[in-house]
Amino acid sequence: MSKAAPSLNIVLQTYFGSLDHYEHLSTLPVQGLGLDFVHDDGENLQHVLRHGFPAGKTLAAQAARDSLTVSS
């Protein structure tokens, strides 16, 4: 999709839980990742601290039904 529509910004948003494959998902050709930091038992934060967050991607932090977006 990024080749077909280069001006399209894609954010992969996850909900309600931790990611099983953070390292792989963080390398996908998307402009941002949305992570749940409330219902994940602290696992998503540990993924980010352990593996880092990709430079140039946007982090959309999901907190239940509210969200906060921060660009890196």
N, C-alpha and C positions, 0 to 999 in steps of 0.2 A: 504494500500500500504506500509506503514512503516514497518509492520510486514513481508510482503512478500519480501521486498527489504530494509533491515535495513540500508544499506550504501547510499541509495538514499536520496538526500537533496531536499525537496519540499518547494518551495516558492509560496505562494498565492499572486499573483500580481493583484492589482486592477488598473483601469485606469479611468481618467477623472471624478472625482467626489468624494464625501465623502461616507464613509461606513455608512449604516443604523444600523448595528449590530456589532459594533467594539468589545464590551465585549465578545460576543460569538465567533467571528472569531479569537480573540486573544488567545482563549483556544484550538483551533484546533491542532491536532498532526502534525503540519508542522514545518519546521526549520526556516521559515521566512515569513514576511508579507511585501508586497510592497504597499505603500500608495501614493496617489496623493496629493502633498502639494501645487499645483498651481491652479488647476481647482476645488477646493473643498470649496471655500469661507471660509477657515480657520477651517473647521469643523474637519478634521482629526487630526490636531494639538491639538485641544481642547479635542478630545477623548483621545489622548495619555497623555496630561497633567492631565486630570480628572481621568483616569483609569490606567495610567502607561503603559509601554511597557514590555512585558514578558521577564524576564531574560533568557538568553541563546538562544533567537531567533534573527535572523538577520532582520534588518530594511532596506528595499530597498525603498528609497525615489524617487518617480516618479515626474519628472518635465517635463511635456509635452512629448516629444519624447526622452529625455535624462534621465538617471537614475544614482543614487549614492547608493552604498550599504555600510552599516555600521553594524558591528556586535556588539551585546550588551553582 
